[in-house]
């Protein structure tokens, strides 16, 4: 079992930035592909970004390309999501997830094996 804990969410004005972190409780995520998803009230959970286990490959949803950057530090068992130029439509609970497949190509939530509890991001105009 892999325990993931997100942090870094909060309230930010439109145009601002936040950096989310996702820490694994133990040294288990080095070979996992990691993803970030988000879910707004009344909407389905949607893919935001993913990174392969080696960090050599990343994948982004069109809605965040050029604004968000996913990265990882395997030595620290942590994955990050740097979010710039935030807009009100980015408001959601953000979840990190891990897949045993090690890939960055999974954009469907059901393909991920472990999930964090989520962190709220609220962007006001």
N, CA, C and O of each residue as an XYZ file, in Angstrom:
500
protein
N       0.836     -1.190      0.000
C       0.000      0.000      0.000
C       0.878      1.250      0.000
O       1.829      1.348      0.775
N       0.558      2.192     -0.863
C       1.289      3.447     -0.935
C       0.383      4.549     -0.414
O      -0.729      4.735     -0.907
N       0.855      5.266      0.570
C       0.092      6.397      1.108
C       0.634      7.686      0.525
O       1.834      7.956      0.588
N      -0.258      8.478     -0.043
C       0.100      9.740     -0.666
C      -0.555     10.873      0.100
O      -1.731     10.798      0.454
N       0.208     11.917      0.352
C      -0.315     13.060      1.103
C      -0.033     14.336      0.324
O       1.121     14.700      0.098
N      -1.106     15.011     -0.082
C      -0.963     16.273     -0.817
C      -0.909     17.445      0.159
O      -1.438     17.384      1.269
N      -0.260     18.500     -0.287
C      -0.232     19.747      0.465
C      -0.002     20.896     -0.500
O       0.346     20.686     -1.662
N      -0.200     22.106     -0.011
C       0.095     23.277     -0.817
C      -1.104     23.986     -1.399
O      -0.962     25.042     -2.014
N      -2.280     23.424     -1.215
C      -3.470     24.093     -1.725
C      -3.776     25.356     -0.940
O      -3.166     25.620      0.097
N      -4.727     26.135     -1.445
C      -5.097     27.356     -0.744
C      -5.936     28.261     -1.590
O      -6.488     27.862     -2.616
N      -6.024     29.501     -1.139
C      -6.817     30.536     -1.798
C      -5.866     31.505     -2.487
O      -4.934     32.017     -1.867
N      -6.105     31.755     -3.773
C      -5.204     32.620     -4.522
C      -6.007     33.458     -5.510
O      -7.032     33.021     -6.032
N      -5.526     34.653     -5.749
C      -6.178     35.522     -6.724
C      -5.828     35.082     -8.138
O      -4.754     34.532     -8.380
N      -6.743     35.329     -9.066
C      -6.499     34.988    -10.463
C      -5.193     35.618    -10.929
O      -4.897     36.775    -10.630
N      -4.425     34.831    -11.665
C      -3.118     35.269    -12.118
C      -1.988     34.859    -11.198
O      -0.814     34.978    -11.549
N      -2.344     34.377    -10.026
C      -1.343     33.978     -9.054
C      -0.844     32.560     -9.269
O      -1.187     31.897    -10.248
N      -0.021     32.113     -8.320
C       0.616     30.802     -8.424
C       0.498     30.027     -7.118
O       0.387     30.597     -6.033
N       0.526     28.718     -7.264
C       0.613     27.807     -6.131
C       1.482     26.633     -6.530
O       1.577     26.295     -7.710
N       2.111     26.019     -5.561
C       2.835     24.770     -5.820
C       2.285     23.694     -4.907
O       2.323     23.815     -3.683
N       1.779     22.652     -5.516
C       1.279     21.508     -4.772
C       2.382     20.474     -4.620
O       3.220     20.305     -5.506
N       2.371     19.791     -3.495
C       3.304     18.707     -3.250
C       2.532     17.434     -2.944
O       1.430     17.472     -2.396
N       3.122     16.325     -3.302
C       2.532     15.009     -3.004
C       3.665     14.134     -2.491
O       4.575     13.774     -3.238
N       3.600     13.800     -1.225
C       4.649     13.010     -0.602
C       4.171     11.590     -0.344
O       3.056     11.366      0.126
N       5.031     10.642     -0.659
C       4.736      9.250     -0.342
C       5.209      8.961      1.070
O       6.251      9.449      1.508
N       4.433      8.169      1.765
C       4.731      7.912      3.175
C       5.998      7.093      3.354
O       6.646      7.159      4.399
N       6.350      6.321      2.332
C       7.578      5.560      2.417
C       8.189      5.457      1.043
O       7.543      5.800      0.052
N       9.396      5.002      0.962
C      10.129      4.981     -0.291
C       9.568      3.893     -1.198
O      10.106      2.788     -1.280
N       8.473      4.232     -1.877
C       7.829      3.249     -2.740
C       7.497      3.802     -4.101
O       7.114      3.053     -5.000
N       7.636      5.097     -4.269
C       7.100      5.662     -5.512
C       8.142      5.845     -6.599
O       7.850      6.424     -7.645
N       9.359      5.357     -6.366
C      10.391      5.629     -7.351
C      10.078      5.048     -8.713
O      10.493      5.613     -9.725
N       9.361      3.944     -8.772
C       9.073      3.303    -10.044
C       7.618      3.474    -10.469
O       7.153      2.808    -11.394
N       6.911      4.355     -9.800
C       5.529      4.600    -10.132
C       5.416      5.814    -11.054
O       6.121      6.809    -10.888
N       4.529      5.709    -12.011
C       4.120      6.909    -12.707
C       3.215      7.697    -11.777
O       2.421      7.113    -11.038
N       3.328      9.017    -11.807
C       2.552      9.851    -10.906
C       1.699     10.818    -11.708
O       2.119     11.342    -12.740
N       0.500     11.040    -11.213
C      -0.400     11.956    -11.899
C      -1.078     12.903    -10.938
O      -1.191     12.638     -9.741
N      -1.525     14.008    -11.491
C      -2.378     14.949    -10.754
C      -3.730     15.011    -11.479
O      -3.800     15.103    -12.704
N      -4.775     14.957    -10.690
C      -6.139     15.098    -11.182
C      -6.826     16.189    -10.364
O      -6.336     16.598     -9.312
N      -7.958     16.646    -10.863
C      -8.733     17.618    -10.100
C     -10.218     17.339    -10.283
O     -10.653     16.766    -11.281
N     -10.971     17.763     -9.289
C     -12.413     17.568     -9.338
C     -13.106     18.792     -8.756
O     -12.930     19.138     -7.588
N     -13.894     19.432     -9.599
C     -14.690     20.581     -9.177
C     -16.075     20.093     -8.757
O     -16.506     19.018     -9.172
N     -16.772     20.878     -7.937
C     -18.105     20.457     -7.484
C     -19.037     20.168     -8.649
O     -19.170     20.977     -9.568
N     -19.678     19.013     -8.605
C     -20.628     18.641     -9.641
C     -20.016     18.143    -10.929
O     -20.728     17.870    -11.895
N     -18.695     18.022    -10.951
C     -18.013     17.573    -12.167
C     -17.242     16.293    -11.905
O     -16.965     15.934    -10.761
N     -16.903     15.613    -12.991
C     -16.111     14.397    -12.871
C     -14.642     14.755    -12.618
O     -14.181     15.854    -12.926
N     -13.938     13.792    -12.051
C     -12.507     13.983    -11.842
C     -11.817     14.019    -13.199
O     -12.073     13.173    -14.055
N     -10.944     14.997    -13.392
C     -10.291     15.140    -14.685
C      -8.777     15.150    -14.544
O      -8.218     15.571    -13.531
N      -8.146     14.674    -15.590
C      -6.698     14.603    -15.656
C      -6.112     15.996    -15.770
O      -6.646     16.854    -16.473
N      -4.993     16.213    -15.061
C      -4.281     17.486    -15.141
C      -2.886     17.282    -15.721
O      -2.522     17.924    -16.706
N      -2.107     16.393    -15.115
C      -0.733     16.188    -15.569
C      -0.230     14.855    -15.040
O      -0.758     14.318    -14.066
N       0.799     14.329    -15.697
C       1.419     13.082    -15.256
C       2.891     13.109    -15.593
O       3.333     13.840    -16.479
N       3.653     12.285    -14.858
C       5.092     12.207    -15.075
C       5.520     10.753    -14.929
O       5.049     10.045    -14.040
N       6.410     10.318    -15.802
C       6.880      8.945    -15.752
C       7.789      8.743    -14.547
O       8.234      9.703    -13.919
N       8.058      7.470    -14.233
C       8.831      7.203    -13.031
C      10.236      7.796    -13.107
O      10.808      8.174    -12.085
N      10.797      7.878    -14.325
C      12.150      8.401    -14.499
C      12.184      9.919    -14.618
O      13.252     10.531    -14.622
N      10.987     10.522    -14.717
C      10.854     11.969    -14.927
C      11.288     12.409    -16.322
O      11.418     13.604    -16.583
N      11.508     11.466    -17.202
C      11.946     11.836    -18.550
C      10.778     12.193    -19.461
O      10.971     12.734    -20.550
N       9.582     11.890    -19.013
C       8.415     12.148    -19.851
C       7.290     12.738    -19.014
O       7.032     12.300    -17.893
N       6.630     13.736    -19.577
C       5.492     14.349    -18.907
C       4.330     14.481    -19.875
O       4.501     14.424    -21.092
N       3.161     14.657    -19.315
C       1.939     14.717    -20.105
C       1.005     15.709    -19.428
O       0.873     15.702    -18.204
N       0.356     16.564    -20.215
C      -0.504     17.601    -19.643
C      -1.848     17.648    -20.360
O      -1.951     17.361    -21.552
N      -2.864     18.016    -19.604
C      -4.143     18.327    -20.211
C      -4.002     19.633    -20.989
O      -3.234     20.511    -20.597
N      -4.730     19.762    -22.074
C      -4.639     20.964    -22.904
C      -4.953     22.218    -22.099
O      -4.384     23.280    -22.353
N      -5.845     22.102    -21.142
C      -6.292     23.270    -20.386
C      -5.212     23.856    -19.481
O      -5.336     24.994    -19.028
N      -4.160     23.093    -19.214
C      -3.116     23.590    -18.305
C      -1.748     23.707    -18.972
O      -0.798     24.180    -18.348
N      -1.638     23.289    -20.214
C      -0.343     23.368    -20.912
C       0.164     24.794    -20.933
O      -0.575     25.732    -21.234
N       1.441     24.941    -20.607
C       2.046     26.259    -20.599
C       1.860     27.012    -19.300
O       2.497     28.042    -19.083
N       0.985     26.504    -18.422
C       0.754     27.161    -17.132
C       1.196     26.298    -15.963
O       1.698     26.816    -14.966
N       1.015     24.989    -16.074
C       1.347     24.058    -14.994
C       2.583     23.246    -15.369
O       2.817     22.950    -16.540
N       3.366     22.893    -14.357
C       4.544     22.055    -14.567
C       4.582     20.977    -13.498
O       4.526     21.265    -12.302
N       4.678     19.737    -13.943
C       4.810     18.621    -13.011
C       6.278     18.215    -12.930
O       6.988     18.220    -13.935
N       6.720     17.868    -11.742
C       8.098     17.422    -11.556
C       8.132     16.448    -10.383
O       7.153     16.297     -9.652
N       9.265     15.801    -10.222
C       9.377     14.856     -9.118
C      10.800     14.807     -8.601
O      11.758     15.071     -9.327
N      10.913     14.465     -7.336
C      12.197     14.262     -6.696
C      12.127     12.877     -6.060
O      11.588     12.726     -4.963
N      12.652     11.896     -6.720
C      12.534     10.526     -6.228
C      13.308     10.319     -4.929
O      12.938      9.474     -4.114
N      14.356     11.068     -4.737
C      15.122     10.945     -3.488
C      14.279     11.384     -2.292
O      14.453     10.893     -1.177
N      13.362     12.318     -2.549
C      12.481     12.825     -1.496
C      11.093     12.205     -1.556
O      10.219     12.562     -0.766
N      10.882     11.278     -2.489
C       9.568     10.628     -2.654
C       8.448     11.649     -2.804
O       7.369     11.488     -2.233
N       8.708     12.683     -3.564
C       7.752     13.777     -3.674
C       7.543     14.170     -5.134
O       8.480     14.207     -5.931
N       6.303     14.459     -5.451
C       5.932     14.967     -6.761
C       5.341     16.364     -6.571
O       4.656     16.633     -5.584
N       5.615     17.238     -7.520
C       5.164     18.617     -7.406
C       4.294     18.994     -8.602
O       4.411     18.431     -9.691
N       3.432     19.953     -8.362
C       2.678     20.569     -9.453
C       2.772     22.078     -9.263
O       2.121     22.649     -8.388
N       3.585     22.708    -10.091
C       3.698     24.161    -10.075
C       2.596     24.733    -10.958
O       2.510     24.415    -12.144
N       1.762     25.571    -10.373
C       0.625     26.122    -11.100
C       0.772     27.631    -11.186
O       0.763     28.326    -10.170
N       0.907     28.127    -12.393
C       1.040     29.557    -12.640
C      -0.164     30.075    -13.418
O      -0.916     29.301    -14.010
N      -0.334     31.376    -13.408
C      -1.435     32.016    -14.147
C      -2.766     31.340    -13.835
O      -3.542     31.018    -14.735
N      -3.010     31.136    -12.575
C      -4.228     30.438    -12.168
C      -5.474     31.255    -12.509
O      -5.474     32.484    -12.450
N      -6.523     30.535    -12.864
C      -7.792     31.143    -13.235
C      -8.911     30.545    -12.384
O      -8.756     29.444    -11.855
N     -10.027     31.245    -12.244
C     -11.129     30.707    -11.448
C     -11.560     29.305    -11.870
O     -11.988     28.512    -11.032
N     -11.451     28.997    -13.149
C     -11.846     27.664    -13.609
C     -10.883     26.572    -13.153
O     -11.160     25.387    -13.340
N      -9.758     26.956    -12.558
C      -8.843     25.964    -11.987
C      -9.258     25.557    -10.578
O      -8.659     24.655     -9.992
N     -10.268     26.209    -10.035
C     -10.748     25.880     -8.698
C     -11.256     24.453     -8.643
O     -12.119     24.059     -9.427
N     -10.718     23.682     -7.713
C     -11.082     22.268     -7.589
C     -10.323     21.671     -6.416
O      -9.439     22.305     -5.838
N     -10.680     20.452     -6.078
C      -9.842     19.646     -5.198
C      -8.847     18.915     -6.088
O      -9.230     18.266     -7.061
N      -7.581     19.025     -5.752
C      -6.521     18.418     -6.544
C      -6.026     17.162     -5.827
O      -5.754     17.166     -4.627
N      -5.921     16.097     -6.605
C      -5.505     14.802     -6.084
C      -4.239     14.334     -6.801
O      -4.100     14.524     -8.009
N      -3.329     13.731     -6.062
C      -2.231     13.040     -6.725
C      -2.528     11.542     -6.700
O      -3.265     11.044     -5.849
N      -1.937     10.854     -7.651
C      -2.192      9.435     -7.807
C      -0.947      8.745     -8.324
O      -0.102      9.367     -8.968
N      -0.837      7.461     -8.040
C       0.317      6.678     -8.454
C      -0.136      5.462     -9.243
O      -1.125      4.816     -8.899
N       0.595      5.162    -10.299
C       0.329      3.958    -11.076
C       1.561      3.077    -11.093
O       2.677      3.553    -11.301
N       1.351      1.792    -10.874
C       2.461      0.838    -10.886
C       3.083      0.732    -12.275
O       4.202      0.240    -12.420
N       2.372      1.186    -13.279
C       2.858      1.053    -14.653
C       4.062      1.930    -14.943
O       4.810      1.676    -15.887
N       4.253      2.983    -14.116
C       5.436      3.805    -14.322
C       5.333      4.805    -15.451
O       6.282      5.545    -15.710
N       4.219      4.839    -16.116
C       4.072      5.668    -17.302
C       3.497      7.039    -16.985
O       2.957      7.268    -15.903
N       3.623      7.940    -17.943
C       2.971      9.241    -17.838
C       1.774      9.314    -18.781
O       1.147     10.367    -18.899
N       1.455      8.239    -19.436
C       0.437      8.272    -20.481
C      -0.985      8.028    -20.000
O      -1.940      8.196    -20.759
N      -1.126      7.635    -18.748
C      -2.465      7.342    -18.240
C      -3.189      8.631    -17.877
O      -2.718      9.407    -17.047
N      -4.338      8.849    -18.509
C      -5.132     10.035    -18.207
C      -6.482      9.669    -17.595
O      -7.285     10.545    -17.276
N      -6.722      8.381    -17.435
C      -7.984      7.903    -16.875
C      -7.788      7.549    -15.405
O      -6.877      6.791    -15.071
N      -8.626      8.084    -14.524
C      -8.430      7.839    -13.084
C      -8.407      6.359    -12.708
O      -7.674      5.967    -11.800
N      -9.181      5.548    -13.379
C      -9.271      4.140    -12.998
C      -7.984      3.362    -13.237
O      -7.826      2.248    -12.736
N      -7.073      3.940    -13.995
C      -5.809      3.260    -14.271
C      -4.761      3.512    -13.195
O      -3.663      2.959    -13.253
N      -5.093      4.335    -12.224
C      -4.170      4.620    -11.133
C      -4.492      3.746     -9.935
O      -5.653      3.448     -9.655
N      -3.436      3.341     -9.229
C      -3.590      2.359     -8.158
C      -3.769      2.982     -6.779
O      -4.449      2.412     -5.926
N      -3.174      4.132     -6.556
C      -3.223      4.756     -5.229
C      -3.536      6.239     -5.371
O      -3.168      6.880     -6.355
N      -4.227      6.767     -4.360
C      -4.674      8.162     -4.377
C      -4.421      8.836     -3.044
O      -4.457      8.207     -1.986
N      -4.163     10.134     -3.123
C      -4.117     10.928     -1.923
C      -5.507     11.404     -1.541
O      -6.495     11.087     -2.204
N      -5.567     12.171     -0.462
C      -6.856     12.606      0.066
C      -7.353     13.900     -0.589
O      -8.518     14.269     -0.442
N      -6.473     14.573     -1.301
C      -6.853     15.791     -2.002
C      -6.516     17.056     -1.234
O      -6.447     17.060     -0.005
N      -6.310     18.126     -1.980
C      -6.067     19.439     -1.396
C      -6.860     20.475     -2.202
O      -6.874     20.440     -3.432
N      -7.510     21.384     -1.500
C      -8.389     22.353     -2.154
C      -7.597     23.520     -2.728
O      -6.739     24.097     -2.060
N      -7.897     23.849     -3.963
C      -7.352     25.049     -4.604
C      -8.537     25.928     -5.000
O      -9.428     25.489     -5.727
N      -8.541     27.156     -4.525
C      -9.606     28.096     -4.841
C      -8.996     29.349     -5.433
O      -8.147     29.989     -4.813
N      -9.431     29.701     -6.641
C      -8.929     30.880     -7.340
C     -10.068     31.882     -7.473
O     -11.116     31.567     -8.038
N      -9.863     33.079     -6.956
C     -10.906     34.097     -7.019
C     -10.474     35.225     -7.954
O      -9.288     35.519     -8.103
N     -11.469     35.843     -8.573
C     -11.168     36.917     -9.527
C     -11.304     38.289     -8.886
O     -11.087     39.304     -9.548
